[in-house]
Amino acid sequence: MSETPIHETAAAYGRALKAAMQPLRDKGWAQYKIAERLHVAPGTLSRYLSGQRIAEKGLIEGLAQLLEEKERSLSQTQFD
């Protein structure tokens, strides 16, 4: 059984994280603003996105919450 090298896993993780953040980017959010909301330094978020580091579970949970909040606020605005 062969294991995937950590750099390939980290790169795939970075691509998945970028894809998850794309709805925020499409709404005009700058990467530094997303980092601020997730309570990480912009450089740290950049390393996560490039696959140089893998974020802790808390960052993923924070991103999910941020996406949910933004989706909810957009939906409410459309119907108000």
N, C-alpha and C positions, 0 to 999 in steps of 0.2 A: 504494500500500500504506500503510495507516495503522497506526501503532503505538499500543499501549495506554499511556495516560499512567502515569507512575511511581506516582502516588498510588493508582491503581486496582490496579496490580500489587502494591504494598505492602499494600493492604487485603486483597486475595485471599490474599496470603502470610500475613498475620496470622490470617485465618480458618482457613487450612489448619494453621497451627501450633497454634492453639487446639484444633482437632479432634484433632490428633495427641497433644496433652497430656491430652485428656479421660479416657482410661483411668486416668491417675494421679490426676486430680481425683476421679474416681468412687471411687477407693480411699481418699479422704480426705486426699490430699496437698495442702497449701496451696501457693499460687503461690510464696511466698517460699522454701519448702523445695525446690521444683523448681529455682528460680533458684540456690539454694545448691549443689545437686548438679551443676548445669550450669556452675558457676563464673562466674556473672554476677550483677550487682546486681539486686535485685528490680525496681527502676525500669527497668533496661535490658530485662529480660524483658517488662515491661508495655508498653514501647514497641514491642517486636517483635510482641506479641500485638495491639496496637491498629493496627498497620500504619504506625506512625510511622518505624520503622527496619526494615531487613532484616538478619537475622542472618548471620554468616559460616557457612560450611560446617561448621566444627567444632562449633557449637552443635547443628546438626541431627544430626550424627553422635553427639554426646553424648546427645541426647534418644533417639535410636534405641537406643543402648546401655542407657540407663536403663530404657526400656520393656522391652527384652529381659531385663534382669536381674530386673525386677519380675515379669514373666510367668513366668520360670523359677522364681523363688523361690515364687510362688503355686502353680505346678504341683507342685513338689516337696513343698510343705506338704500339698497335697490327698492325695498318695499315701503319705505317711509315716505 
